[in-house]
C-alpha cells in the first residue's frame, strides 16, 4: 500500500512530466490583447494646441528632440535631453519610438533626486535612453510584442489597458504622436532602468483587460478564496480550492500573496492527471499551498529576495522579467490584483512543488 509521501511524490512527478510535455506543444503566449486606438489619443491630448509649433500637425514635421522642445507638456524632458547631450542623437535618422514623461511625471521625483540626475550626465543618459526603442511602433504593435529592448539595453514591458496601454506600468497620457523620425507616447511616470514597475493605477499585464475595472474594484473587498470564484479566468482554480477544502483557509486573515494559475494553465495538464488530483484532497492541497506566500511583499521586494518560502514549505524562485517577474519560470499575466486579505497574481503555469 502506498504511503501518503510516496503518493505525493508520484503526483508531483506526473505533474512535472505533464507540464513539460504540454510546454513543448503549446504556446507560452496568452491570447492576443485587444487592439488599441491608433493616432493621438488619451487624456492629455486635449492640451495640445490646434495650431502652431506645438500642434500635432507641426510636431509631425520635426524630429523627436525638437518636438519635445516645442511641446508645453514636455519641457522638463527637453531640458534633460539637452543636459545629457542627446538632442543630436534623438534628432537623427531614427526611426525612434519614444516614451516621453510629462512634466508632471518629473514633478513626482523628489527635487533633490531630480537635481542629482540632471547633474550626472551618464546617469541621465541611461535614464533617457531607457525611454527609447529603435523602430517606429504603433500602439497595437507594442502590445502584441509585449517586451522590447530599449536603446539603453534593458527591456520595456507593454500591456493593454482599456483602449490604450502601459509601459512598465506607466500609463500613456497621449499617443501615438507622429514626429518626423518616429513616434512619441507621453507617459505619466519617469521609467528608471533596473527598477521594478509598481502599478500606480491597478493591476497590469496582458490579461488584465479581460477583467472589467468594476470587477477589480469589487475584488478588493473580498478575501482571496471568494475573490477567485468571481474571476472567470480562475474557474478551475476555484474548483480545485473547493476540492482541497482550502476555501476557509484562504479566506482567513492573511495577508496572502496568491499565484493563481489561469484556466489555460490547468488545461496544459492531461485531463486524467488533473481529475486524479481533484480526487485526492491531500495531494491537491500540497500543490495549491505551493502557490501561496504568506506576507505582503511588493513585486520589488519579491524580486530582491529572489527565493521565497511558500505556505506549502517549498521555495519558489522569483526572477525579474522586464518590469514584471516570473515565478519558477511562470509569467505573471495580470497583477497585483488587490483582494481583501492580500494580492493575487494571475500566472500562465501550474507550479510543481519540490518532491
N, C-alpha and C positions, 0 to 999 in steps of 0.2 A: 504494500500500500504506500502511495506516495506521501511524503511529508509536505506540510504547507510550504516550507522553504524550497523544496525541490520543485513544487508546482509553480511557485512564483518565478523561479529561475527559468523554467521551461517557457512560461508565458512571456517573460522578458526577452528570451532568445527568439521565440517565434515572432514577437512583435518587431524586434530588430530586423530580422530577415524579411518580414513582410514589408516594412517601410523601405528597406534598402532596395528591394525588388521593384517596389512601386516607384521609387525615385528615379529609377533608370528608364521608366516608360512614361512618366508624367512630367508635365512642365512645372517648374518651380514658380512660375509667374501667376499671379491672380488674374481673374478676368480683367479685360481691358477697362480702364477707367472711362467714365463718360466724357464726351467731347466737351471742351471748354470754349468759351467765346473767343473769337479772333477779332483783331483790331483793337484800338484803345478802348478799354472799359475798366470800370472799377470806381470805388467811392471817391478817389482823389482826382479823377479825370475832370470833374466839374470845375476845378480851379485853374485848368489850363485855358489861357485866353483864346478867343476865337480867331484872332489875327495877331500879327506882329512876330517878333523874334522867338517868343516862347510858345507860339501856337503849334498844333500838330503839323500843319502844312509846312511851316518854316523849319521845324525840327527835322523833318524828313530830308531837308536839303543839306544838313550839316552833319559832321561826324560826332561820335559819342561825347568826347570831352567838350567840344564846343557847344553841343546840345545841352549838356549839364550846366554849363555856364550861363546859358540863355533861359534856363528854367528856374522859376521862382521857388520851386519846392526842392531843388537840388543844389542850392548854393553852398551848403557845407561840403557836400560831395565834391563839387567843382573846386573848392579851396583845397581839399585833401588831395585831389588828383594833381594839382599844381605843386603842392608841398612834396609829394612823392616823385616828382619829375616823370609823371606818367601821361601827361597830356599828349605829347607827340605820339606815344605808343597807341593810346586809345583813339587818336585821330588818324591812325594808319589804315592800311587797306582792309584789314579785317577779313571776313565779317566777324563781328562780336555779338554775343548775347550778354547784356549787362543787367545785373540785378542791383538797382540803384537805391540805396537807403534815402528816404526822405529826410528833410531837415529834422523833423520830429523824432526820427529814429536815432540820429546822432544826439538829440537832446535827452534821450533816455540814458546815455552813458554819463557816469559821474564826470563833472567838469575836470577834475584832476586826471582822470583816465584819458579823456579826450585830448587834453593838453599834452600829456606824455606821449600819446600816439602820434600827434601832429609833429612832435619834436624828434621822433625816431623814424627817419626816412625808410629804413629797411623794414621795420615792423609795420609801418603804414602801408608800404608797398605790398607786403604779404597779405594784409587785410583786404586791400583794394582789389588785388588780382584774384582773391578768393571769390569775388563777386562777379567774375567774368568767365564766360565759357566761349571757347573758339567755335565759330559757326553761327548761323542765323536760324534760330529755332522758334517755331510757333509755340503757343501755349500747349496745344494738343500734343505736339511732338515731345515737349519736355515731360509731360505727364506720362506719355507712352514709354519714354526712355527710363523714367524712374530715377536714375542716377547718372550723372555725367561728371567727368573730371573738370575742375576749374583750372584756369590758367596758373593759379598758384600751385596746383598739383594735387590737392585733396579733393575728394568727391563732394558734390552737392546732391541733395535728395529732393525730388519733386513729388508732390502728391496732390491729387484733385481735391478741391474744396468747393462744393457747390458748382457754380459755373466758372470758377476761377481755379487757382492752385496755390500751394505754398511751396517755398524753397527753404529747406532746413527749418521748417516750422514757421518762417516769416510769411505773412500774408502779402499778396500782391494788391497794392492800392490803386495802381493804374498800369495797364499793359494791354496788348503789346504796342509800344510806341515806336514807329519806324524812324530810323535815322539813316544817314547816307551810307554808313558802313556797318549796319546791323540793326539790332532791335533792343529796346530798353524796357525793363519792367521796374516800376517804382515799388519798393517794398517797405514794410513798417518796422524793420529791425536791422541793425548792423550785424552781419554774419562774421563770426570770429573763427578762423581756422583752428582745428584742434579741440574745439568745444563741442558739446552735445546740445542739440536744439531742445529747449524745454518749451512745449507748445504754450502759446500765450492766449489762445482763443479756442481751447478744446482739443480733443484728440486729433492726431494727424496720421496719415497713411493711406495707401491705395484703396483700402476697403471702407474707409470712413464715410465716403459719400453714400454707401449702402445703408447707413443708419441715419434716419432723419434727425435733424437737430432737436426737435421736440422730444424724441425718444431718448437722446443723450441726456437731456435735462431731467427727464423722468428717472433715468437710471441712477442719478446722483442721490436719490432719496431711498434707494433700495439696497439691501445687503446683497452680497455677490451671488449667493445661491439663488435668490429670487430674481436678481437682475439678469442672470444668464438665460432664464426662461423667457425673458422679454426681448431677447435679441434673436431674430430669425436665423442668423448665421451660426447660432450655437445650439441648435436643436439636439444634435447627437450628444454634445457635452452635457446638456441638461438631462437627457435620458440616462447618461452614464452616472451623473451625480446622484440621481434618484435610485438607480440600481445599486450603487455602492453605499446608499444610506448616509450620504455626506451633506445633505442639504442643511440640516440643523447646524452642523459644524461650520460650514461656510457662511451661514447667516449669523455666526457668533460675533463677539466684539471686535475681533481683528486687532489692528489693521492687517489686511492681507494684500499681497500682490499676486494676482492670478494670471497665469499664462494660459490663455484659453484657445485650444485648437478649434478652428472653424470646421464646419461640416465637411468641406473639401479635404481637410487634413485626415479626418476619420475615414473618408472614402478611399484613401490610399491603402487602408488595411483590408485584406481579404475578408469578405463577409463572414466566413467560417471562424476566423480568428476573433473578429470583433464580437460575434454572437457568443463565443466561448467566454470572452471577458465579461460580457454583460450578465452572464450566468454565474460568475464567480466574484461575489462582492469583495472578498479579501484581496484577490489579485488586482481587481479593478481599482479598489481604494489605494493600493500601493502605487499604481500608475498615476491616478488623479492627484494624490497629495504630492507627487513629484513635480506637479505643475503649480504648486502654491509656495510662496515665500512669505514668511512672517515678517512684518515690518512695513515701513512707509518710505523706502528709499526712492529717490528721484532717478530718472534714467542716467544722469551723470554719475550719481553715487553707485549705481549698479555696475556701470562700465568701469569706474575706477576700482571697484572691488575685484572685478574680473571673474571671480568664482564665488558663488553664493549658495548657502545651505537652504534646502527646501524643507517643508514640513515633513516630507517622507523620510528625510535624513540624508539623502544623497545630495551631491553638489551639482549645480548647473554652471556652465561656462558662459559668461556674458562677454560679447565682443562688439566693438563699435562697427557699424555698417553705415557709412555715410554719416548722416546726422541722426540715425536711429541706432538700433542694436539688434544682435541676434542672440538666441538662447540655444546652446548646443547646436548651432547652425540654423535653427529655425528662424525665419524672418518675422519681424513684427509687421502686421498688416494694418493695424489701427491701434492707437493708444497714445498716452494713457487715458482710459475711459474711467472717469470718477464714479465710484459707487458709494453706498452708504458706509461701508466698513473697509474701504481700500480702493484699489485701482485694478483695472483689467487691461491686459494687452492681448489682442487677437493675434494668433500666430498661425503659420502655414504648415505646421507639422505636429504630430503627436510625439512627445518626448519619451524616451525609453529610460527608465531608472536603471542604475547600475545593478548588476546581478550580485 
